[in-house]
Amino acid sequence: MIRRKVSIRGFGMLVIVGLGLSLYFILARAILPSRYQPLYKEQLLARAEAANLASFFQSFGNSIAVLGQAPSLDSRDTATVKIMDAFVEQWRGSGLVGGVILTDRDGVVRFNSNLLRVPDVGRSVADRNYFVWAKNQTREGEYYISRSTVSRLGASKGQTIVVVASPVFQNGTFSGVLGASVMLEPLTKRYLGLLRASESTEVYLIDQEEGRLLYSSVDLDATGSGVSEYFQKSSFLGNQLLAKRLRNAFSANKEGRVLAVFISPKTARLKIRLMAYSPVALGSQNWLLIMSSLPQEVFDFFWLRN
């Protein structure tokens, strides 16, 4: 009888312990995700910034496509100069657009309106990918976003630019290309700084097809560097994992996030950065945006504002 009581008591203790453990794991599953919620918030910021950039190019591309259909472009005279100058003046205050060119059917620049008001003409852009695309089009009203390149002429000469171009037709026949240069550095500074969690948030823009940096907020001289090599040389734990994740992101064209652990050069202590990446939908080009912030910065950005 005594043995039976001990067994019942023991069984009761096991049930209590079992219920306690079950409750612990249930609560743990509910609580643990909230500890890492800032990582998901960083993903929201990256997604929104990528959308901001895509929205700019869509709006600007449509304006170039409309300009490319203007009747005054067909005359190739002072009326052409006037409408191109007006377009540049419209964007002068933004500091984003270096100028706009109009070529002939062979790719030679015949008209050039730019911020310097110096008509730099006569150069050929026939080898540029935007001209190759344009001369193969069969109708007007389309636009193309080129790969980043170093400008050969005008106010943006020597700077890294992206050309937004549209084919120009005259009596149904291809007669040239209209192309506007968008300067990448001021563009990224403006459109990729709208939703930074703090001033120390790091922002990177990557050309997925070429696997190279288009912009780095922490190292402007890194423009053009290979992404894998750039992050592998970075002094933080998990840099090899991040480089691998980015390579996978290039092929998958999907967003993602990762925790990066690094050693602070000031305190020699381990710190965690939240890194999130999101594709920038541009149609003709595949870009990837990366944002990296400290967890507390993301927490303050979302919760202290409310």
DOLUM-537948 format. One record per residue: y, z, x of N, C-alpha, C in turn; residue number from 1. Coordinates in Angstrom, 1 decimal. Atoms other than C-alpha are relative to their C-alpha. Example, Ala and Ser with C-alpha at 12.3 -4.5 7.8 and 13.67 -1.06 7.14 Angstrom:
# DOLUM-537948
n.north;n.up;n.east;ca.north;ca.up;ca.east;c.north;c.up;c.east;num
-1.2;0.0;0.9;-4.5;7.8;12.3;1.2;0.0;0.9;1
-1.1;0.0;-0.9;-1.1;7.1;13.7;1.1;0.8;-0.8;2
***
This chain:
# DOLUM-537948
n.north;n.up;n.east;ca.north;ca.up;ca.east;c.north;c.up;c.east;num
-1.2;0.0;0.8;0.0;0.0;0.0;1.2;0.0;0.9;1
-1.1;-0.1;-0.9;2.3;0.9;2.8;0.2;-1.4;0.7;2
-0.1;1.3;-0.7;1.5;-2.4;4.6;0.6;-1.0;-1.0;3
-0.6;0.9;1.0;2.4;-4.3;1.4;1.5;0.2;-0.1;4
-1.4;-0.2;0.1;5.7;-2.6;1.2;0.8;-0.5;1.2;5
-0.6;0.5;-1.2;6.5;-3.4;4.8;0.1;-1.6;0.0;6
0.0;1.4;0.0;5.6;-7.0;4.2;1.0;-0.5;-1.0;7
-1.1;0.4;1.0;7.8;-7.2;1.1;1.4;0.2;0.6;8
-1.3;-0.3;-0.6;10.6;-5.6;3.0;0.3;-1.0;1.1;9
-0.2;1.0;-1.0;10.1;-7.9;5.9;0.3;-1.4;-0.5;10
-0.3;1.3;0.6;10.0;-10.9;3.7;1.4;-0.1;-0.6;11
-1.3;0.0;0.5;13.2;-9.8;2.1;1.0;-0.2;1.1;12
-0.9;0.1;-1.2;14.9;-9.5;5.5;0.0;-1.5;0.4;13
0.1;1.4;-0.4;13.7;-13.0;6.3;0.8;-0.9;-0.9;14
-0.8;0.7;1.0;15.2;-14.3;3.1;1.5;0.1;0.2;15
-1.4;-0.2;-0.2;18.5;-12.7;3.8;0.5;-0.7;1.3;16
-0.4;0.7;-1.3;18.6;-14.0;7.4;0.0;-1.5;-0.3;17
0.0;1.4;0.3;17.6;-17.4;6.1;1.2;-0.5;-0.8;18
-1.1;0.3;0.8;20.3;-17.4;3.5;1.3;0.0;0.9;19
-1.2;-0.1;-0.8;22.8;-16.3;6.1;0.1;-1.2;1.0;20
0.0;1.2;-0.9;21.8;-19.1;8.5;0.4;-1.2;-0.7;21
-0.3;1.1;0.9;22.0;-21.6;5.7;1.5;-0.1;-0.3;22
-1.4;-0.1;0.4;25.4;-20.4;4.7;0.9;-0.4;1.3;23
-0.8;0.3;-1.3;26.6;-20.6;8.4;0.0;-1.5;0.3;24
0.0;1.5;-0.3;25.5;-24.2;8.8;0.7;-0.8;-1.0;25
-0.8;0.7;1.0;27.0;-25.2;5.5;1.4;0.1;0.3;26
-1.4;-0.3;-0.3;30.3;-23.6;6.4;0.4;-0.8;1.3;27
-0.3;0.7;-1.2;30.1;-25.1;9.9;0.2;-1.5;-0.2;28
-0.2;1.4;0.3;29.7;-28.6;8.5;1.3;-0.2;-0.7;29
-1.3;0.2;0.7;32.7;-28.1;6.3;1.2;0.3;0.9;30
-1.1;-0.4;-0.8;34.9;-26.5;9.0;0.2;-0.9;1.2;31
-0.1;0.7;-1.2;34.1;-28.4;12.1;0.8;-1.3;0.0;32
-0.7;1.2;0.0;35.4;-31.8;11.0;1.5;0.2;0.0;33
-1.5;-0.3;0.1;38.9;-30.2;10.3;0.5;0.3;1.4;34
-0.4;-0.3;-1.3;39.0;-29.1;13.9;0.4;-1.3;0.8;35
-0.3;1.2;-0.7;39.0;-32.7;15.0;0.8;-1.0;-0.9;36
-0.8;0.8;0.9;41.2;-34.0;12.1;1.1;-0.7;0.8;37
-1.1;0.8;-0.7;44.1;-34.9;14.5;-0.5;-1.3;0.6;38
0.5;1.3;-0.5;41.8;-37.6;16.0;0.1;-1.1;-1.0;39
-0.1;0.9;1.1;41.6;-39.2;12.6;1.5;-0.4;-0.3;40
-1.4;0.2;0.2;45.3;-38.8;12.2;0.6;-1.0;1.0;41
-0.4;0.9;-1.0;45.9;-40.6;15.5;-0.5;-1.4;-0.3;42
0.5;1.3;0.5;43.8;-43.4;14.1;0.9;-0.6;-1.0;43
-0.9;0.5;1.1;46.1;-43.7;11.1;1.3;-0.5;0.7;44
-1.2;0.4;-0.7;49.1;-43.9;13.5;-0.2;-1.4;0.7;45
0.3;1.3;-0.6;47.5;-46.7;15.5;-0.2;-1.1;-0.9;46
0.2;1.1;1.0;46.5;-48.6;12.4;1.4;-0.4;-0.6;47
-1.4;0.3;0.6;50.1;-48.3;11.0;0.8;-0.8;1.0;48
-0.8;0.7;-1.0;51.7;-49.4;14.3;-0.5;-1.5;0.2;49
0.6;1.3;0.0;49.3;-52.4;14.5;0.5;-0.9;-1.1;50
-0.5;0.8;1.2;50.3;-53.4;11.0;1.5;-0.3;0.1;51
-1.4;0.3;-0.2;54.0;-53.1;11.9;0.2;-1.3;0.9;52
-0.1;1.2;-0.9;53.5;-55.6;14.8;-0.5;-1.3;-0.7;53
0.6;1.2;0.7;51.4;-58.0;12.7;1.0;-0.4;-1.1;54
-1.0;0.3;1.0;54.1;-57.8;9.9;1.2;-0.7;0.6;55
-1.1;0.7;-0.6;56.8;-58.8;12.3;-0.3;-1.4;0.3;56
0.3;1.4;-0.4;55.0;-61.9;13.6;-0.3;-0.8;-1.3;57
0.1;0.8;1.2;54.1;-62.9;10.1;1.3;-0.5;-0.6;58
-1.3;0.3;0.5;57.7;-62.7;8.9;0.7;-1.0;0.9;59
-0.7;0.9;-1.0;59.0;-64.4;12.1;-0.6;-1.3;0.0;60
0.8;1.3;0.0;56.3;-67.1;12.0;0.4;-0.8;-1.2;61
-0.4;0.8;1.3;57.2;-68.0;8.4;1.5;-0.5;0.2;62
-1.4;0.5;-0.2;60.9;-68.3;9.4;0.1;-1.2;0.9;63
0.1;1.1;-0.9;60.0;-70.6;12.2;-0.5;-1.3;-0.7;64
0.6;1.1;0.8;57.8;-72.7;9.9;1.0;-0.6;-0.9;65
-1.0;0.5;0.9;60.7;-73.0;7.5;1.1;-0.8;0.7;66
-1.0;0.7;-0.8;63.2;-73.9;10.2;-0.5;-1.4;0.5;67
0.6;1.3;-0.5;60.8;-76.6;11.5;0.0;-1.1;-1.0;68
0.0;1.0;1.0;61.1;-78.4;8.2;1.4;-0.4;-0.4;69
-1.4;0.3;0.3;64.9;-78.5;8.2;0.3;-1.5;0.3;70
-0.3;1.4;-0.2;66.2;-82.1;7.7;0.9;-0.2;1.2;71
-0.9;0.2;-1.2;68.8;-81.6;10.5;-0.7;-0.1;1.3;72
0.8;0.1;-1.2;66.0;-81.4;13.0;-0.4;-1.5;0.3;73
0.4;1.5;-0.1;65.2;-85.1;12.3;1.1;-0.8;0.6;74
-1.1;0.8;-0.5;68.7;-86.3;13.2;0.1;0.1;1.5;75
0.0;-0.2;-1.5;68.4;-84.9;16.8;1.5;-0.3;0.5;76
-1.4;0.1;-0.4;72.2;-84.6;17.1;0.7;1.3;-0.1;77
-0.8;-1.3;0.1;75.0;-82.0;16.7;-0.5;0.9;-1.1;78
0.5;-0.8;1.1;73.5;-81.0;13.4;-1.2;0.8;0.4;79
1.2;-0.7;-0.5;70.3;-80.0;15.2;0.4;1.2;0.8;80
-0.5;-1.1;-0.8;72.2;-78.0;17.7;0.6;1.1;-0.8;81
-0.7;-1.0;0.9;74.2;-76.2;15.0;-1.0;0.9;-0.7;82
0.9;-0.8;0.7;71.2;-75.1;13.0;-0.9;0.9;1.0;83
0.8;-0.8;-0.9;69.3;-73.9;16.1;0.9;1.1;0.6;84
-1.0;-1.1;-0.5;72.4;-72.0;17.4;0.1;1.1;-1.0;85
-0.2;-1.0;1.1;72.7;-70.3;14.0;-1.2;0.9;0.0;86
1.2;-0.8;0.0;69.1;-69.2;14.2;0.0;1.0;1.1;87
-0.1;-0.9;-1.2;69.6;-67.7;17.7;1.0;1.1;-0.3;88
-1.0;-1.0;0.3;72.8;-65.9;16.6;-0.5;1.0;-1.0;89
0.5;-0.9;1.0;71.0;-64.5;13.6;-0.9;1.1;0.7;90
0.9;-0.9;-0.6;68.5;-62.8;16.0;0.7;0.7;1.3;91
-0.6;-0.5;-1.3;71.0;-62.0;18.9;0.0;1.5;0.0;92
-0.2;-1.4;0.0;71.6;-58.4;17.8;-1.3;0.8;0.2;93
1.3;-0.7;-0.1;67.8;-57.6;17.8;-0.4;0.2;1.4;94
0.4;0.0;-1.4;67.4;-58.3;21.5;-1.5;-0.4;0.2;95
1.4;0.4;0.0;63.9;-59.7;20.7;-0.2;-1.4;0.3;96
0.2;1.4;-0.1;64.4;-63.4;20.7;0.9;-0.6;1.1;97
-0.7;0.6;-1.1;65.4;-65.3;23.9;0.7;-1.3;-0.4;98
-0.6;1.3;0.4;66.0;-68.6;22.3;-1.0;-0.9;-0.8;99
0.9;0.9;0.7;64.5;-71.6;20.5;0.2;-1.4;0.6;100
-0.1;1.3;-0.6;63.6;-75.0;21.8;-0.6;-1.1;-1.0;101
0.6;1.1;0.8;62.8;-78.4;20.2;-0.4;-1.1;1.0;102
0.5;1.0;-1.0;60.7;-80.9;22.2;-0.1;-1.4;-0.7;103
0.3;1.3;0.5;60.0;-84.6;21.8;-1.6;0.0;-0.2;104
1.4;0.1;0.2;56.5;-85.8;21.0;-0.9;0.1;1.2;105
0.8;-0.1;-1.3;55.5;-85.7;24.7;0.1;1.4;0.6;106
-0.1;-1.4;-0.5;56.4;-82.0;25.1;1.2;0.2;0.9;107
-1.2;-0.2;-0.9;59.7;-82.5;27.0;1.1;0.7;-0.9;108
-1.0;-0.7;0.7;62.4;-80.0;25.9;1.3;-0.8;-0.1;109
-1.2;0.8;0.3;65.3;-82.0;24.3;1.2;0.9;-0.5;110
-1.0;-0.9;0.5;67.2;-79.1;22.6;-0.4;1.4;0.4;111
0.3;-1.4;-0.3;67.5;-75.5;23.7;1.2;0.9;-0.3;112
-1.1;-1.0;0.4;69.6;-72.8;22.0;-0.5;1.3;0.4;113
0.5;-1.3;-0.5;69.4;-69.4;23.7;1.2;0.9;0.1;114
-1.0;-1.0;0.0;71.3;-66.2;24.2;1.0;-0.2;1.1;115
-1.0;0.3;-1.1;73.0;-67.5;27.4;0.9;-1.1;-0.4;116
-0.7;1.2;0.4;74.3;-70.5;25.5;0.0;-1.1;1.1;117
0.1;1.0;-1.1;73.2;-72.7;28.4;-1.2;-0.9;-0.4;118
1.0;0.9;0.4;71.3;-75.8;27.3;-1.0;-0.4;1.1;119
1.0;0.2;-1.1;68.3;-75.7;29.7;-1.0;-1.0;-0.6;120
0.9;1.0;0.6;66.5;-79.0;28.8;-0.6;-0.9;1.1;121
0.6;1.0;-1.0;64.4;-81.7;30.5;-1.3;0.5;0.5;122
1.3;-0.5;-0.5;61.4;-79.4;31.4;-1.1;-0.3;-1.0;123
1.1;0.2;0.9;58.0;-80.1;30.0;-0.8;1.2;-0.3;124
0.9;-1.2;0.4;55.9;-77.6;28.0;-1.3;-0.6;-0.5;125
1.2;0.6;0.6;53.1;-80.1;27.3;-1.3;0.7;0.3;126
1.2;-0.7;-0.3;50.6;-77.9;29.0;-0.1;1.3;-0.6;127
0.1;-1.3;0.6;51.4;-74.8;27.0;-0.9;-0.1;-1.3;128
1.0;0.1;1.1;48.8;-73.9;24.4;0.6;-0.2;-1.4;129
-0.6;0.2;1.3;51.3;-73.9;21.5;0.3;-1.4;-0.2;130
-0.2;1.4;0.2;52.2;-77.5;22.2;-1.3;-0.8;-0.3;131
1.3;0.6;0.2;48.6;-78.5;22.5;-0.5;0.2;-1.5;132
0.4;-0.3;1.4;48.0;-76.8;19.1;0.8;-0.9;-0.9;133
-0.9;0.7;0.9;51.1;-78.4;17.5;-0.3;-1.5;-0.1;134
0.1;1.5;0.1;50.4;-82.0;18.4;-1.3;-0.4;-0.7;135
1.3;0.3;0.7;46.9;-81.7;16.8;0.1;0.3;-1.4;136
-0.2;-0.3;1.4;48.3;-80.6;13.5;0.3;-1.3;-0.8;137
-0.2;1.2;0.9;48.5;-83.0;10.5;1.0;0.2;-1.0;138
-1.0;-0.3;1.0;51.1;-81.3;8.4;1.0;1.1;0.6;139
-1.0;-1.0;-0.4;54.2;-79.2;8.8;-0.1;1.3;-0.8;140
0.1;-1.2;0.8;54.8;-75.7;7.5;-1.0;1.1;0.6;141
0.9;-1.0;-0.6;52.3;-73.9;9.8;0.7;0.5;1.3;142
-0.5;-0.5;-1.2;53.0;-71.7;12.7;-1.1;0.6;0.9;143
1.0;-0.4;-1.0;51.2;-70.6;15.9;0.6;1.0;0.9;144
-0.5;-1.0;-0.9;51.5;-67.5;18.0;-0.8;-0.2;1.4;145
0.7;0.3;-1.3;50.8;-68.3;21.7;-0.5;1.2;0.7;146
0.4;-1.1;-1.0;49.2;-66.2;24.4;1.3;0.3;0.7;147
-1.2;-0.4;-0.8;51.7;-64.3;26.4;0.1;-0.8;1.3;148
-0.2;0.8;-1.2;53.2;-66.2;29.3;1.3;0.3;0.6;149
-1.3;-0.2;-0.7;56.0;-66.1;31.8;0.9;-1.2;-0.4;150
-0.9;1.1;0.5;59.0;-68.1;30.4;0.5;-0.8;1.2;151
-0.5;0.9;-1.0;60.1;-71.1;32.4;1.5;-0.4;-0.1;152
-1.4;0.4;0.2;63.6;-71.6;31.0;0.7;0.9;-1.0;153
-0.8;-0.7;1.0;66.5;-70.2;29.0;0.3;1.4;0.4;154
-0.4;-1.4;-0.2;67.6;-66.6;28.6;-1.2;0.9;0.3;155
1.2;-0.8;-0.2;64.0;-65.4;28.8;-0.7;-0.4;1.3;156
0.7;0.5;-1.2;63.2;-67.2;32.1;-0.4;1.2;0.9;157
0.5;-1.0;-0.9;61.0;-65.1;34.3;-0.6;1.2;-0.8;158
0.5;-1.2;0.8;60.1;-62.6;31.4;-1.3;-0.4;-0.7;159
1.2;0.2;0.8;56.8;-62.2;29.6;0.4;-0.2;-1.4;160
-0.3;0.4;1.3;57.1;-63.9;26.3;-1.2;-0.4;-0.8;161
1.0;0.6;0.9;55.1;-64.9;23.3;0.8;-1.1;-0.8;162
-0.7;1.1;0.7;56.1;-68.3;21.7;-0.6;-0.1;-1.4;163
0.4;0.3;1.3;56.0;-68.7;18.0;0.5;-1.4;-0.3;164
-0.3;1.4;0.1;55.8;-72.4;17.3;-0.4;-0.6;-1.3;165
0.3;0.8;1.3;55.7;-74.9;14.4;0.1;-1.5;0.3;166
-0.1;1.4;-0.2;55.0;-78.6;14.5;1.1;-0.6;-0.8;167
-1.1;0.6;0.7;57.9;-80.9;13.5;-0.5;-1.5;-0.2;168
0.4;1.4;0.4;57.2;-84.2;11.7;1.2;-0.8;-0.5;169
-1.0;0.9;0.4;59.4;-87.2;11.1;-0.6;-1.2;-0.7;170
0.6;1.1;0.8;58.4;-89.6;8.3;-1.6;0.1;0.1;171
1.4;-0.2;0.0;54.9;-88.1;8.4;-0.7;-0.1;1.4;172
0.5;0.1;-1.4;54.5;-88.5;12.2;0.5;1.1;0.9;173
-0.3;-1.1;-0.8;54.4;-85.8;14.7;1.1;-0.4;1.0;174
-1.2;0.4;-0.8;57.8;-85.8;16.6;0.3;1.1;1.0;175
-0.3;-1.1;-1.0;57.7;-82.5;18.6;-0.4;1.3;-0.5;176
0.3;-1.3;0.4;57.4;-78.8;18.4;1.3;0.9;0.1;177
-1.1;-1.0;0.0;59.9;-76.1;17.5;-0.6;1.3;0.4;178
0.5;-1.3;-0.5;59.3;-72.9;19.5;1.0;1.0;0.3;179
-0.9;-1.1;-0.2;61.0;-69.5;19.6;-0.7;1.0;0.9;180
0.5;-1.0;-0.9;60.5;-67.1;22.5;0.3;1.4;-0.5;181
-0.1;-1.4;0.3;59.8;-63.5;21.6;-0.3;0.8;1.2;182
0.2;-0.7;-1.2;60.3;-61.2;24.5;-0.8;1.3;-0.2;183
1.1;-1.0;0.3;57.3;-58.9;24.7;0.4;1.4;0.3;184
-0.4;-1.4;-0.3;58.8;-55.8;26.4;0.9;0.6;-1.0;185
-0.8;-0.7;1.0;61.6;-55.1;24.0;-0.6;0.0;-1.4;186
0.7;0.0;1.3;59.4;-56.1;21.0;-0.9;1.2;-0.1;187
1.0;-1.1;0.0;56.7;-53.6;22.0;0.7;1.4;0.0;188
-0.7;-1.2;0.0;59.2;-50.9;22.7;0.5;0.4;-1.4;189
-0.5;-0.3;1.3;60.7;-51.2;19.3;-1.1;0.2;-1.1;190
1.0;0.0;1.1;57.7;-51.9;17.1;-1.2;1.0;0.3;191
1.1;-0.9;-0.3;55.2;-49.7;18.9;0.5;1.4;0.3;192
-0.5;-1.3;-0.2;57.5;-46.7;19.0;0.4;0.7;-1.3;193
-0.4;-0.5;1.3;58.1;-46.2;15.3;-0.8;1.3;-0.4;194
0.9;-1.1;0.5;55.2;-43.8;14.7;-0.7;0.7;1.2;195
0.6;-0.7;-1.1;54.6;-42.2;18.1;0.1;1.5;-0.4;196
0.0;-1.4;0.4;53.6;-38.5;17.6;1.0;0.7;0.8;197
-1.0;-0.6;-0.8;55.9;-37.6;20.5;0.4;-1.0;1.1;198
-0.5;0.8;-1.0;57.8;-39.0;23.4;-1.1;-0.3;1.1;199
1.0;0.2;-1.0;54.7;-38.5;25.6;-1.2;-0.7;-0.5;200
1.1;0.9;0.5;52.4;-40.6;23.4;0.0;-1.2;0.8;201
0.2;1.2;-0.8;51.0;-43.4;25.4;-0.4;-1.1;-0.9;202
0.3;1.2;0.9;50.9;-46.9;23.9;-0.4;-1.1;0.9;203
0.4;1.2;-0.8;49.0;-49.9;25.3;-0.3;-1.1;-1.0;204
0.3;1.2;0.8;48.8;-53.4;23.9;-0.9;-0.9;0.9;205
1.0;0.7;-0.8;45.8;-55.5;25.1;-0.3;-1.4;-0.7;206
0.5;1.3;0.4;44.9;-59.2;24.9;-1.5;0.0;0.1;207
1.5;-0.2;0.0;41.3;-59.0;23.8;-0.7;-1.2;0.7;208
0.8;1.2;-0.6;40.3;-62.6;24.8;0.1;0.0;1.5;209
-0.2;0.0;-1.4;41.7;-62.2;28.3;-0.3;1.3;0.6;210
0.3;-1.3;-0.5;41.0;-58.5;28.6;1.0;0.5;1.0;211
-1.0;-0.5;-0.8;44.3;-57.7;30.1;1.1;0.7;-0.8;212
-1.1;-0.7;0.6;47.3;-55.5;29.4;1.2;-0.8;-0.2;213
-1.2;0.7;0.3;50.2;-57.0;27.6;1.2;1.0;0.1;214
-1.1;-1.0;-0.1;52.2;-53.7;27.6;-0.7;1.4;0.2;215
0.4;-1.4;-0.2;51.8;-50.1;28.8;1.3;0.8;0.0;216
-1.2;-0.8;0.1;54.4;-47.5;27.9;0.2;0.9;1.2;217
-0.1;-0.9;-1.1;53.6;-45.4;30.9;0.0;-0.7;1.4;218
0.0;0.7;-1.2;53.4;-48.2;33.5;0.4;-1.5;-0.3;219
-0.5;1.3;0.4;55.5;-51.3;32.8;-0.5;-1.0;1.1;220
0.5;0.9;-1.0;54.3;-52.8;36.1;-1.5;-0.4;-0.1;221
1.4;0.3;0.2;50.7;-52.8;34.8;-0.2;-1.2;-0.8;222
0.2;1.2;0.8;51.4;-55.8;32.6;-0.7;-1.1;0.7;223
0.8;1.0;-0.6;48.8;-58.4;33.3;-1.3;0.5;0.7;224
1.1;-0.6;-0.7;46.3;-56.0;34.8;-1.3;-0.1;-0.9;225
1.3;0.0;0.8;42.6;-56.1;33.7;-0.2;1.4;-0.6;226
0.1;-1.3;0.7;42.0;-53.4;31.1;-1.1;0.9;0.6;227
1.1;-0.8;-0.5;38.6;-52.2;32.4;0.4;0.6;1.3;228
-0.4;-0.5;-1.3;39.9;-51.9;35.9;1.1;1.0;-0.1;229
-1.2;-0.9;0.1;43.1;-50.2;34.8;-0.5;1.4;-0.4;230
0.4;-1.3;0.4;41.3;-47.4;32.9;-1.1;0.6;0.9;231
1.0;-0.6;-1.0;38.5;-47.0;35.4;0.7;0.6;1.1;232
-0.7;-0.7;-1.1;41.1;-46.2;38.0;0.8;1.2;-0.4;233
-0.7;-1.2;0.5;42.7;-43.6;35.7;-0.7;1.2;0.3;234
0.6;-1.2;-0.4;42.1;-40.1;36.8;-0.3;1.0;-1.1;235
0.5;-1.0;1.0;40.4;-38.5;33.8;-1.4;-0.2;-0.3;236
1.5;0.0;0.3;36.9;-37.6;32.8;-0.2;-0.9;-1.2;237
0.3;0.8;1.1;35.3;-40.1;30.5;0.7;-1.4;0.1;238
-0.7;1.3;-0.2;37.3;-43.1;31.9;-1.0;-1.2;-0.1;239
1.0;1.1;0.1;34.1;-45.1;32.3;-0.5;-0.2;-1.4;240
0.4;0.1;1.4;33.1;-44.3;28.7;1.1;-0.8;-0.8;241
-1.1;0.6;0.7;36.5;-45.4;27.5;0.0;-1.5;0.3;242
0.0;1.4;-0.4;36.4;-48.7;29.5;-1.2;-0.7;-0.8;243
1.2;0.7;0.7;32.9;-49.4;27.9;0.4;-0.1;-1.5;244
-0.3;0.1;1.4;34.2;-48.6;24.4;1.0;-1.1;-0.2;245
-1.0;1.0;0.2;37.1;-50.9;24.9;-0.6;-1.4;0.1;246
0.7;1.3;-0.2;34.9;-53.7;26.1;-0.8;-0.4;-1.3;247
0.7;0.2;1.3;32.8;-53.3;22.9;1.0;-0.3;-1.1;248
-1.0;0.2;1.0;36.0;-53.2;20.9;0.5;-1.4;0.0;249
-0.4;1.4;-0.2;37.0;-56.6;22.3;-0.8;-0.9;-0.8;250
0.9;1.0;0.7;33.9;-58.3;20.9;-0.1;0.3;-1.5;251
0.2;-0.4;1.4;33.7;-56.3;17.7;1.3;-0.2;-0.9;252
-1.3;0.2;0.7;37.4;-56.6;16.8;0.1;1.1;-1.1;253
0.0;-1.1;0.9;37.2;-53.2;15.1;0.8;1.2;0.6;254
-0.7;-1.1;-0.4;39.2;-50.0;15.2;-1.0;1.1;0.4;255
0.9;-1.1;-0.4;37.8;-46.8;16.8;0.9;1.1;0.6;256
-0.7;-1.1;-0.6;38.7;-43.5;18.5;-0.9;0.7;1.0;257
0.8;-0.7;-1.0;37.6;-41.4;21.4;0.8;1.2;0.5;258
-0.7;-1.1;-0.7;38.4;-38.0;23.0;0.0;-0.2;1.5;259
-0.1;0.2;-1.5;39.6;-38.4;26.6;0.3;1.4;0.6;260
-0.2;-1.2;-0.7;39.3;-35.3;28.8;0.6;-0.3;1.4;261
-0.6;0.2;-1.3;41.6;-35.2;31.9;0.5;1.3;0.6;262
-0.6;-1.1;-0.7;42.9;-32.9;34.5;1.5;-0.1;0.2;263
-1.5;0.0;-0.1;46.6;-32.1;34.3;0.4;0.1;1.5;264
-0.5;0.0;-1.4;48.3;-32.9;37.6;0.9;1.2;0.3;265
-1.0;-1.1;-0.1;50.8;-30.1;36.9;-0.7;1.4;0.0;266
0.6;-1.3;0.1;48.5;-27.2;35.9;-1.4;0.0;0.6;267
1.4;0.2;-0.5;45.1;-28.5;37.3;-1.0;0.5;-1.1;268
0.9;-0.5;1.1;43.6;-27.5;33.9;-0.4;-1.3;-0.8;269
0.5;1.1;0.9;41.5;-29.6;31.6;0.8;-0.1;-1.3;270
-0.7;0.2;1.3;43.3;-31.2;28.7;-0.7;-1.2;-0.7;271
0.7;1.0;0.9;42.2;-33.4;25.8;1.1;-0.9;-0.5;272
-0.9;1.0;0.6;44.0;-36.6;24.7;-0.8;-0.7;-1.1;273
0.5;0.8;1.1;43.3;-38.3;21.4;0.3;-1.4;0.1;274
-0.3;1.4;-0.2;42.9;-42.0;21.8;-0.6;-0.8;-1.1;275
0.4;0.8;1.1;42.7;-44.4;18.9;0.4;-1.5;0.3;276
-0.3;1.4;-0.1;42.6;-48.2;18.9;-0.2;-0.8;-1.3;277
0.0;0.8;1.3;43.2;-50.8;16.2;0.4;-1.4;0.3;278
-0.3;1.4;-0.2;43.2;-54.6;16.2;1.3;-0.4;-0.7;279
-1.3;0.5;0.6;46.5;-56.4;15.6;-0.3;-1.4;-0.6;280
0.3;1.2;0.6;45.9;-59.2;13.1;1.1;-1.1;0.1;281
-0.9;1.1;-0.3;47.7;-62.3;14.4;-0.5;-1.4;-0.4;282
0.6;1.3;0.3;45.4;-65.1;13.4;-0.4;-0.8;1.2;283
0.4;0.8;-1.1;45.6;-67.2;16.5;-0.3;0.8;1.3;284
0.3;-0.9;-1.2;45.5;-64.3;19.0;-0.6;1.3;-0.5;285
0.7;-1.3;0.3;43.4;-61.2;19.2;0.6;1.1;0.9;286
-0.6;-1.1;-0.7;45.3;-58.1;20.3;-0.6;1.3;-0.4;287
0.5;-1.3;0.4;44.3;-54.5;20.4;1.0;1.0;0.4;288
-1.0;-1.0;-0.3;46.6;-51.6;20.2;-0.7;1.4;0.2;289
0.5;-1.3;-0.3;45.8;-48.2;21.8;1.1;1.0;0.0;290
-0.9;-1.1;0.0;47.6;-45.0;21.2;-0.7;1.3;0.5;291
0.6;-1.2;-0.5;47.0;-41.7;23.0;1.0;1.1;0.0;292
-0.9;-1.1;0.2;48.5;-38.3;22.2;-0.8;1.3;0.3;293
0.6;-1.3;-0.1;47.8;-34.6;22.8;-0.3;0.5;-1.4;294
0.4;-0.5;1.3;46.1;-32.9;19.8;1.2;0.8;-0.7;295
-1.1;-0.8;0.6;49.0;-30.5;19.3;1.2;-0.9;-0.5;296
-1.1;0.9;0.4;51.5;-33.3;19.2;-0.3;-0.7;-1.3;297
0.4;0.7;1.3;49.6;-35.1;16.4;0.1;1.0;-1.1;298
-0.1;-1.1;1.0;49.3;-31.8;14.5;1.4;0.2;-0.4;299
-1.4;-0.2;0.3;53.0;-31.2;14.8;0.6;-1.2;-0.8;300
-0.5;1.2;0.6;53.8;-34.8;13.8;-0.3;0.0;-1.5;301
0.4;0.1;1.4;51.9;-34.5;10.5;0.3;1.2;-0.8;302
-0.1;-1.2;0.8;52.0;-30.9;9.5;1.3;0.7;0.0;303
-1.2;-0.7;-0.1;55.3;-29.6;10.7;1.1;-0.7;-0.7;304
-1.0;0.8;0.7;57.2;-32.4;9.0;0.0;0.3;-1.5;305
0.1;-0.3;1.4;55.9;-31.3;5.6;0.7;1.3;-0.4;306
***
